[in-house]
């Protein structure tokens, strides 16, 4: 069926894990008549959390896609996970929406996930609404929540509704703009609500100079002017409305839905989307005009066991129809759009076309992945790449049986396409298959999916660190290779020296032979022999880097000199020279950003210092700190669990490779001894 041409709102649900986002999405669907009554997260009956691992853990792991129509406006909802390990889902989802709904648990208050969501919103200057949920639960504290939000947001925080009653006696909300139901509040609550209402008017007025002048003159604003100024302030990111209610009873949800429709931006209210013209490389802006050429971006990929690969995309201009031929300007290839559909949880609703500003899905695109741009070849714009965070934790994985080994490559490919924050690589140095993700839970869930979806069993372990070796000085060697065993012999004699190079230079071979002491073809043989020795360092067998090898003299035999003889001589001579040039072990150093609540600052800096980390600086926020440090990779492999233990699960970190650095001598000695012991055991 063709989609109706109606106004659209695209929003994402954000917040801390267990804040009640999924339960609220159920309440929104029920309030608009999409479902007869809300499902239950505890009972596993929600539209949004439909995967078995989500039902089992009672948390959202993947972004889910919902939509409803209320008062002639369609609202597309992305229910994003709150757990920090799935931040990639949040970032991808935010690229496709124009506004956010941040859910705060009235019991837990402003948690680390809340702070993370507010930080992401601030970075994008994205219009948002905050909903304090679970106000009807025991220990719910509306005053504590609003106070914490005011501390964090300052005058941006605009409380619009106030709970009537608390905990089990909660029975509705009073509107602080219209003053509706204020008389239902008991004395102390009414006084608090009136104080909030007064500061609300002031905050709204201060967002616009003209309105502020009028407010200062008259001392009040008319309701209509207050609402129009509020909407403008919300769209500009100057004010974030705060509402409250219960997703279980539904109280306050209708008011929330009205504010989503009336105050969060439509696609035409949002700024144009940044893109690049792939023909001219010029930066351009794409506006949501249905008459323009089709331009969309895939922001989520789902691997469905029955349908295949599903691409979820947002259309930024023009319209796309089922069966149309389009162009992937990111991968530079044609794509045939099959049957278009929308998702309501896991249910597929077929549509014939999707217009600018809307979100839809298509299955079985050949060469399209998350982040790719779908356009026409006449207008090949490329949208800005999604800022996918780098994985923070790694494990080695090993298939248990030959059958598992045969299936693992295909299974891992499907999982990495579905989740770009999950990466796998075969380490060329250690030969291990290494899986990397955003945290311990993330990795465990992906390994569980290998088993349940694809029938692949693996064993997990801590991956080996890819150490390197280099030299700190110069060294020389003279090596003669002579072999006589009857018949043609082997002879090669060379003089060479080795020198250190700046970090990151690699390997350099220099020929300083004069007078033909070594003929040209055998100089090539010398280079081959030295390069083969670079892969097996002199200290502990790790690859050598940043070394210059200079061959400056040699001798040949008219009969016995040959390619293999000079390769052997160069290889052994090079190893001898390396041992005389102050060889050292190098280890990868990671740049680590740790986000934690203030109260854990001492514990975390102490933990990082104990792991040979160097604190490089801190970025303070309201209630949270971001610690920037440089830490050896070896020390980070199992740190995720320690961070979780120290912060009660409220801390998170990201890391990325910086450079290689010399291993301290006491640590290097242990690594070398392990290498020698393993070598002896292999010989035995």
C-alpha positions in Angstrom: 0.0 0.0 0.0 1.1 3.6 -0.6 1.9 5.6 2.5 -0.3 8.6 3.3 1.2 12.0 2.9 1.1 13.1 6.5 3.4 15.0 8.8 6.3 13.0 10.3 8.2 13.0 13.5 11.4 10.8 13.8 12.5 10.3 17.4 14.9 8.0 19.3 14.4 6.7 22.9 17.5 7.2 25.0 18.5 6.7 28.6 20.1 4.4 31.1 19.6 0.7 31.0 16.3 -0.3 32.8 15.1 3.3 32.8 11.8 2.1 31.2 12.3 3.0 27.5 10.8 -0.1 26.1 7.9 -0.1 28.5 7.3 3.6 27.5 7.3 2.6 23.8 4.5 0.1 24.6 2.5 2.8 26.4 2.9 5.2 23.4 1.7 2.5 21.0 -1.3 1.8 23.2 -2.1 5.5 23.7 -2.3 5.9 19.9 -4.4 2.7 19.4 -1.7 0.7 17.6 -2.0 -2.1 20.2 -4.9 -2.7 22.6 -2.8 -2.7 25.7 0.9 -2.4 26.6 3.0 -5.6 26.7 5.3 -6.3 29.5 9.1 -6.4 29.5 9.1 -8.8 32.5 6.8 -11.2 30.6 8.6 -10.8 27.3 5.5 -9.6 25.5 6.6 -6.2 24.2 6.5 -5.3 20.5 10.0 -3.8 20.7 12.1 -6.5 22.5 11.3 -9.6 20.4 14.7 -11.4 20.2 15.2 -14.4 22.5 18.3 -12.9 24.0 16.4 -9.6 24.8 13.6 -11.5 26.4 16.0 -13.7 28.4 18.0 -10.7 29.8 15.1 -8.3 30.0 17.1 -5.5 28.3 17.2 -4.1 24.8 20.2 -5.2 22.8 19.2 -4.1 19.3 17.5 -0.9 18.2 13.8 -1.7 17.4 11.6 0.3 15.0 8.0 1.3 15.8 5.6 3.8 14.4 2.2 5.2 15.3 -0.2 7.9 14.0 -1.8 10.4 16.3 -3.8 13.5 15.4 -2.8 13.1 11.8 0.9 12.9 12.5 3.1 9.8 12.0 5.7 9.2 14.7 8.6 6.9 13.8 10.2 5.6 17.0 13.6 4.0 17.4 13.8 2.2 20.8 17.6 2.2 21.4 19.5 0.1 24.0 20.5 1.8 27.2 23.4 -0.5 28.2 26.7 1.2 27.4 28.0 -1.9 25.4 25.5 -1.1 22.7 26.4 2.6 22.1 26.9 1.8 18.4 23.1 1.2 18.1 22.5 4.6 19.7 24.9 6.5 17.4 23.5 4.9 14.3 19.9 5.5 15.4 20.6 9.2 16.1 21.8 9.7 12.6 18.3 9.0 11.3 16.1 11.1 13.6 15.4 14.7 14.2 14.6 14.6 18.0 15.2 12.5 21.1 13.1 11.3 24.0 15.3 10.8 27.1 13.8 8.5 29.7 14.8 8.9 33.3 14.0 6.4 36.0 12.3 8.2 38.9 13.9 5.8 41.3 17.5 5.8 40.0 17.5 9.5 38.9 20.1 10.9 36.6 22.4 7.8 36.0 25.5 7.5 33.8 23.4 6.4 30.8 21.2 9.5 31.2 24.4 11.7 31.3 25.7 9.9 28.2 22.4 10.5 26.3 22.3 14.2 27.3 26.0 14.6 26.2 25.2 13.1 22.8 22.2 15.4 22.4 24.2 18.4 23.3 27.0 17.4 20.8 24.4 17.3 18.0 22.3 20.1 19.4 19.4 17.8 18.9 15.9 18.9 20.2 14.8 16.7 23.0 12.1 15.9 25.6 12.8 14.3 29.0 10.3 11.9 30.5 10.6 10.9 34.2 9.1 7.4 34.2 8.1 5.0 37.0 6.8 7.8 39.1 4.3 5.3 40.6 7.0 3.0 41.9 8.2 2.7 45.5 11.1 5.1 46.3 10.3 7.3 43.2 11.5 10.8 43.8 10.4 13.5 41.4 12.0 16.4 43.2 15.4 14.6 43.3 15.2 13.9 39.6 14.2 17.4 38.6 16.9 18.9 40.9 19.5 16.7 39.3 18.4 17.6 35.8 18.4 21.4 36.7 22.0 21.0 38.0 23.0 19.3 34.7 21.0 21.4 32.2 20.7 24.7 34.0 18.0 27.0 32.5 17.6 24.5 29.6 15.5 22.4 32.0 11.8 23.3 31.7 9.5 21.2 33.9 6.1 21.0 32.2 4.1 18.5 34.2 4.0 17.7 37.9 2.9 14.4 39.4 -0.4 14.3 41.4 0.4 12.0 44.3 3.5 9.8 44.6 4.5 6.1 44.5 1.3 4.0 44.8 -0.9 7.1 45.2 0.1 8.6 41.9 -3.0 9.3 39.9 -2.1 11.8 37.1 -0.2 14.9 36.2 -0.8 18.6 36.4 0.1 20.8 33.5 2.4 23.8 34.5 1.7 25.7 31.3 -2.1 25.6 31.2 -2.3 25.2 35.1 -4.7 22.3 34.4 -5.2 20.1 37.6 -2.9 22.3 39.8 -5.7 22.4 42.3 -5.6 18.6 42.6 -2.2 18.9 44.2 -1.8 18.9 48.1 -0.4 22.0 49.7 3.3 21.4 49.7 3.3 19.9 46.1 1.1 22.8 44.9 3.6 25.3 46.2 6.5 23.4 44.6 4.6 23.1 41.3 3.8 26.9 41.2 7.5 27.7 41.9 8.4 25.4 38.9 5.7 27.0 36.8 7.1 30.5 37.5 10.7 29.5 36.7 9.4 27.7 33.6 7.9 30.9 32.2 11.1 32.8 33.0 13.3 30.1 31.2 11.0 30.2 28.1 11.0 34.0 28.0 14.8 34.2 28.3 15.2 32.0 25.2 14.0 34.9 23.0 15.0 38.6 23.5 11.8 40.1 22.2 9.6 37.8 24.4 11.8 38.5 27.4 11.4 42.2 26.9 7.6 41.8 26.8 7.6 39.5 29.8 9.6 42.1 31.8 7.2 44.8 30.9 4.0 42.9 31.6 5.1 40.3 34.1 3.3 37.5 32.3 2.9 35.9 28.9 -0.3 34.7 27.2 -0.6 30.9 26.9 -0.4 31.0 23.1 2.7 33.1 23.1 4.2 30.9 25.7 3.6 27.8 23.6 5.0 29.2 20.4 8.1 30.5 22.2 8.6 27.2 23.9 8.4 25.4 20.5 11.0 27.7 19.0 13.2 27.3 22.0 12.9 23.4 21.8 13.7 23.4 18.1 16.8 25.6 18.7 18.0 23.4 21.5 17.7 26.2 24.1 15.0 24.4 26.2 14.5 20.7 27.0 10.9 20.1 28.3 10.6 17.7 31.3 7.4 15.6 31.7 6.5 12.8 34.0 4.2 9.8 34.3 3.8 6.1 34.4 4.2 3.7 31.4 2.3 1.0 33.3 -0.8 3.0 34.2 -0.6 5.3 31.1 -0.9 8.4 33.2 1.1 11.3 31.7 1.7 9.3 28.4 -1.0 11.1 26.4 0.5 14.5 27.4 3.9 13.2 26.4 2.6 12.2 23.0 1.0 15.6 22.5 4.4 17.3 23.2 6.3 14.9 20.9 3.9 15.9 18.1 3.6 19.6 18.8 7.1 20.5 20.0 9.7 18.1 18.5 10.8 18.9 14.9 9.4 17.6 11.6 12.0 16.7 8.9 11.5 20.2 7.4 12.2 21.8 10.8 15.5 20.0 11.1 18.7 21.4 9.5 19.5 20.1 6.0 21.7 16.9 5.9 25.4 17.3 5.2 26.7 15.4 2.1 29.4 15.5 -0.5 28.9 15.5 -4.3 31.0 12.5 -5.3 31.6 13.9 -8.8 33.0 17.3 -7.7 33.9 16.5 -4.1 32.0 19.6 -3.0 30.1 19.8 0.3 26.3 20.2 -0.3 23.2 20.2 1.8 20.3 17.9 1.2 16.8 19.2 2.2 13.7 17.0 2.6 12.0 17.9 -0.7 9.9 15.2 -2.3 10.5 16.7 -5.8 14.3 16.3 -5.6 16.3 13.2 -6.6 16.1 10.3 -4.2 18.8 10.3 -1.5 18.8 8.0 1.5 21.3 6.5 4.0 21.2 3.0 5.5 21.7 3.4 9.3 21.0 -0.2 10.5 21.4 -3.7 9.0 19.4 -6.7 10.4 20.3 -10.3 9.6 17.0 -12.1 9.5 17.2 -15.9 9.3 14.1 -16.0 7.0 14.2 -12.8 5.0 18.0 -12.3 4.8 19.8 -9.0 5.2 17.4 -6.1 5.9 18.6 -2.6 5.3 16.9 0.1 7.4 17.2 3.6 5.8 16.1 7.2 6.2 15.1 9.1 3.0 16.5 12.6 3.1 15.1 13.8 -0.3 12.9 12.6 -3.1 11.0 9.4 -2.8 11.8 5.7 -3.3 9.5 3.1 -4.8 9.5 -0.7 -4.6 11.3 -2.1 -7.6 13.2 1.1 -8.5 16.9 1.0 -9.6 19.2 3.1 -7.5 22.9 3.7 -7.0 25.1 3.0 -3.9 27.4 6.0 -4.0 29.4 4.7 -1.1 30.2 1.3 -2.6 29.9 2.6 -6.2 27.4 0.0 -7.5 23.9 -0.3 -8.7 21.2 -1.7 -6.4 17.7 -2.9 -7.3 15.2 -2.0 -4.5 12.9 -4.9 -3.8 9.6 -4.8 -1.9 9.7 -1.9 0.6 8.3 -2.3 4.1 8.1 -0.8 7.5 8.9 -2.6 10.8 6.6 -2.7 13.8 8.9 -4.6 16.1 9.5 -7.8 14.1 6.3 -7.4 12.0 6.8 -6.3 8.4 4.2 -3.9 6.9 4.4 -3.7 3.1 4.5 -0.3 1.4 4.9 0.8 -2.2 6.9 3.9 -1.7 8.6 6.0 1.0 9.0 9.8 0.9 11.5 12.4 2.1 11.7 12.5 5.8 10.5 8.9 6.4 12.1 5.7 7.5 11.6 2.3 5.7 13.3 -1.0 5.0 14.3 -3.2 2.1 15.7 -6.7 2.0 18.5 -8.4 0.1 20.5 -5.5 -1.3 23.6 -7.0 -2.8 26.5 -4.7 -1.7 25.0 -2.3 0.8 26.0 -2.0 4.4 25.4 0.3 7.4 26.3 3.9 6.6 26.0 3.5 2.8 24.3 6.2 0.7 21.5 5.1 -1.7 20.9 7.7 -4.5 20.6 8.0 -8.2 23.7 7.8 -10.5 22.7 11.2 -11.9 23.0 12.8 -8.4 25.6 10.6 -6.6 25.7 12.4 -3.2 27.5 10.7 -0.3 26.2 11.3 3.2 28.6 11.8 6.1 30.0 8.5 7.4 28.5 7.3 10.7 30.8 7.9 13.6 31.0 4.2 14.7 33.1 3.9 17.9 36.1 1.6 17.9 35.8 -1.6 20.0 37.1 -1.5 23.5 37.6 -5.2 24.5 38.9 -8.2 22.6 38.9 -12.0 23.0 40.5 -14.8 21.0 38.0 -17.3 19.7 38.7 -20.8 18.4 36.2 -23.1 16.7 35.7 -26.3 18.7 35.3 -28.7 15.8 36.1 -28.9 12.1 32.4 -28.4 11.4 32.4 -25.2 13.4 35.5 -24.0 11.6 33.8 -24.5 8.2 30.8 -22.3 9.3 32.5 -19.6 11.4 33.6 -17.3 8.6 30.1 -16.9 7.1 28.5 -16.5 10.6 31.0 -13.9 11.7 30.5 -11.9 8.5 26.8 -11.7 9.1 27.2 -10.6 12.7 29.8 -7.9 11.8 27.5 -6.6 9.0 24.6 -6.4 11.5 26.7 -4.7 14.2 29.6 -2.5 13.0 30.9 -2.2 16.5 31.6 -6.0 16.6 34.8 -6.7 14.6 36.8 -9.9 13.9 40.2 -10.2 12.5 42.8 -12.9 12.0 45.9 -11.5 13.6 48.7 -12.0 11.0 51.3 -12.2 13.7 49.7 -14.5 16.3 47.5 -16.4 13.8 44.6 -16.0 16.3 41.0 -15.2 15.4 40.2 -12.1 17.5 36.7 -10.8 18.2 36.4 -7.3 19.5 33.4 -5.4 20.9 32.3 -2.6 23.2 32.3 -4.6 26.4 32.2 -8.0 28.0 28.4 -8.3 27.7 28.5 -7.3 24.0 31.1 -10.0 23.2 29.2 -12.7 25.2 26.0 -11.9 23.4 27.6 -12.1 20.0 29.2 -15.4 20.9 25.8 -16.7 22.1 24.4 -15.6 18.7 27.1 -17.6 16.9 25.7 -20.7 18.8 22.0 -20.1 18.7 21.6 -18.6 15.2 24.4 -20.4 13.3 25.1 -23.5 15.3 28.8 -22.5 15.8 30.5 -23.5 19.0 33.7 -21.6 20.0 36.1 -21.4 22.9 37.1 -18.0 24.2 40.4 -16.8 25.6 42.5 -13.7 26.1 44.2 -12.8 22.9 47.9 -12.7 22.6 49.4 -9.2 22.4 51.0 -8.4 19.0 54.4 -7.4 20.4 57.1 -6.1 18.1 60.9 -5.9 18.4 63.3 -3.1 17.3 66.8 -1.8 18.1 67.9 1.3 19.9 71.4 1.5 18.5 73.8 0.2 15.8 75.3 -3.2 15.3 77.7 -4.8 12.8 78.2 -8.4 11.8 80.4 -10.5 9.4 79.0 -13.8 8.4 80.4 -16.5 6.1 78.2 -19.3 4.9 80.1 -22.3 3.5 78.7 -25.7 2.8 80.5 -28.6 1.1 78.7 -32.0 0.9 80.1 -33.4 -2.4 79.2 -31.9 -5.7 78.2 -28.3 -5.9 78.8 -26.4 -2.6 77.4 -23.2 -1.2 79.5 -20.1 -0.4 78.6 -16.5 0.6 80.3 -14.0 2.8 78.9 -10.6 3.8 79.6 -7.6 6.0 76.5 -5.6 7.2 75.4 -3.2 9.8 72.0 -2.4 11.3 70.7 1.0 12.5 67.5 2.1 14.2 64.9 4.1 12.4 62.2 6.5 13.7 59.1 4.8 15.0 56.6 4.0 12.2 59.2 4.0 9.4 59.2 0.3 8.8 62.2 -1.5 7.1 64.9 0.0 4.9 67.5 -1.9 2.9 70.6 -0.1 1.7 73.2 -1.4 -0.8 76.7 0.1 -0.2 78.6 -2.5 -2.2 81.4 -1.0 -4.3 83.5 -2.6 -7.0 81.2 -5.5 -7.5 82.2 -7.3 -4.3 78.7 -8.8 -4.4 77.1 -9.1 -7.9 73.6 -7.4 -8.3 71.5 -10.6 -8.3 73.1 -11.7 -5.0 72.4 -8.3 -3.4 68.8 -9.0 -4.1 69.3 -12.4 -2.4 70.7 -10.5 0.7 67.6 -8.4 0.9 65.4 -11.5 0.7 67.3 -13.1 3.5 67.1 -10.1 5.7 63.4 -9.6 5.1 62.7 -13.2 6.1 64.6 -12.6 9.3 62.5 -9.5 10.1 59.5 -11.7 10.9 61.4 -13.5 13.7 63.1 -11.2 16.2 66.2 -12.0 18.2 64.7 -11.5 21.7 61.4 -13.4 21.7 60.6 -14.2 18.1 58.3 -11.2 17.5 58.5 -9.2 14.1 61.2 -6.6 13.9 60.2 -3.0 12.8 61.9 0.3 12.2 65.3 -1.1 11.2 67.7 -0.1 8.4 70.0 -2.9 7.1 73.2 -1.9 5.2 75.2 -4.4 3.3 78.6 -2.9 2.5 81.0 -5.7 1.6 81.2 -9.3 0.7 83.0 -12.2 -1.1 81.8 -14.7 -3.7 83.1 -18.0 -5.1 83.1 -18.4 -8.9 81.3 -21.8 -8.6 79.7 -22.2 -5.2 78.1 -18.8 -4.7 74.3 -18.8 -5.4 71.0 -17.2 -4.4 70.3 -19.5 -1.4 73.8 -19.1 0.0 73.5 -15.3 0.2 70.0 -15.5 1.6 71.3 -17.7 4.4 74.4 -15.6 5.1 72.3 -12.3 5.1 69.7 -13.8 7.5 72.2 -15.1 10.1 74.4 -12.0 9.8 71.4 -9.8 10.3 70.4 -11.6 13.5 73.9 -11.3 14.9 74.0 -7.6 14.1 70.6 -7.1 15.8 71.8 -8.7 19.0 74.7 -6.1 19.1 72.3 -3.1 18.5 70.5 -3.0 21.8 67.3 -4.9 20.8 64.1 -4.1 22.7 60.5 -5.3 22.9 57.7 -3.0 21.8 54.1 -3.1 22.9 51.0 -1.4 21.6 49.9 1.6 23.6 46.2 2.5 23.6 44.5 5.9 24.0 41.8 5.3 26.6 38.8 7.5 27.4 37.0 6.5 30.6 33.6 8.0 31.4 32.7 7.7 35.1 30.6 9.4 37.8 32.7 11.9 39.9 32.7 9.8 43.0 34.8 7.0 41.3 37.6 9.3 40.2 40.2 8.2 42.8 39.5 4.5 42.3 39.7 4.6 38.5 42.9 6.7 38.3 44.5 4.4 40.9 43.4 1.4 38.8 44.9 2.8 35.6 48.1 3.8 37.4 48.5 0.2 38.7 48.2 -1.0 35.1 51.1 1.1 33.9 48.7 3.8 32.6 49.6 7.4 32.3 46.8 9.9 33.0 47.0 12.6 30.3 44.1 14.8 31.3 40.4 15.0 32.4 37.3 16.5 30.9 34.9 17.4 33.7 31.1 17.4 33.2 28.2 17.8 35.5 28.4 14.7 37.7 30.7 12.8 35.4 34.4 12.9 34.4 36.1 11.7 31.3 39.6 10.5 32.1 42.1 10.4 29.2 45.0 8.0 29.6 47.6 6.0 27.7 47.7 2.4 28.7 49.5 -0.7 27.3 47.1 -3.0 25.5 48.2 -6.0 27.6 46.8 -4.3 30.7 43.5 -3.5 29.1 42.3 -6.9 28.0 40.6 -7.8 31.3 40.0 -4.2 32.6 36.4 -4.0 31.5 35.3 -6.3 34.4 37.4 -4.4 36.9 35.8 -1.1 35.7 32.4 -2.6 36.1 33.2 -3.8 39.6 34.7 -0.5 40.7 31.8 1.6 39.4 28.9 -0.7 39.9 28.4 -0.9 36.1 28.2 2.9 35.8 31.5 3.4 34.0 32.4 2.9 30.4 35.5 3.3 28.2 36.6 3.4 24.6 40.1 2.9 23.4 42.1 3.1 20.1 45.6 2.2 19.1 48.2 5.1 19.4 51.7 3.7 18.8 54.3 1.1 19.8 56.5 1.9 22.8 59.4 0.0 24.5 58.4 -2.5 27.1 59.9 -1.8 30.6 62.9 -4.1 31.2 61.3 -6.0 34.1 58.2 -6.8 32.0 60.3 -7.6 28.9 62.4 -10.1 30.9 59.2 -12.1 31.8 58.1 -12.1 28.2 61.5 -13.3 26.9 61.7 -16.0 29.5 58.2 -17.3 28.5 59.3 -17.3 24.9 62.5 -19.3 25.7 60.6 -21.8 27.9 58.0 -22.4 25.1 60.8 -22.9 22.6 62.5 -25.5 24.8 59.2 -27.3 25.4 58.6 -27.4 21.6 62.0 -29.0 21.1 61.4 -31.6 23.8 
